[in-house]
Amino acid sequence: MKRKGFIKLLRMILNNEVSKVVIAYPDRLVRFGFEIIEEVCKAHNCELAVLKDEDETPERELIEDLISILVSFSGKLYGMRSQEKVRKCVEEIKA
């Protein structure tokens, strides 16, 4: 939800201001819930074009989801202002 421009794009879709959204990969638009965005686009007559929509195996899709989760949590962890909090979290994870 905090991706730059995502809320603006969503508002534009909901206001029927765009007719087509083109993305390289589904996870470049949203990390999770891509199907929801697809349905919102359909409901507002907005075409959602995915340039590299690779057919993934369920195992590969699960791996990609897990990596996305790790990246998200890592960003939050390293984004903390206090290095003490980071060290404390790392030590708790190691324990």
Secondary structure, DSSP 8 states (H G I E B T S, - for coil): --STTHHHHHHHHHTT--SEEEESSGGGT-SS-HHHHHHHHHHTT-EEEETT-----HHHHHHHHHHHHHHHHHHHHHH-S-HHHHHHHHHHHH-
